[in-house]
């Protein structure tokens, strides 16, 4: 017997099995678990949460880099130094 070479095969297989179990439970009129706590809905929430956190981290890094470039540019052009008429 050959091994499965696709790394995402088991993820797809597991999702298909869980979706089939939920469909059978709905057809029979009973659910094995309540809908909000089903495995598939938890996986979808985790994926959505990780995408949102990824965007937040990305924009935080972009903001930090932009702020450091702006401060470096201001320091290079002596805009951060007090003027001759200003007292420190």
Secondary structure as GFF3:
##gff-version 3
##sequence-region A 1 88
A	DSSP	alpha_helix	9	28	.	.	.	ID=ss1
A	DSSP	three_ten_helix	35	37	.	.	.	ID=ss2
A	DSSP	alpha_helix	39	76	.	.	.	ID=ss3
###
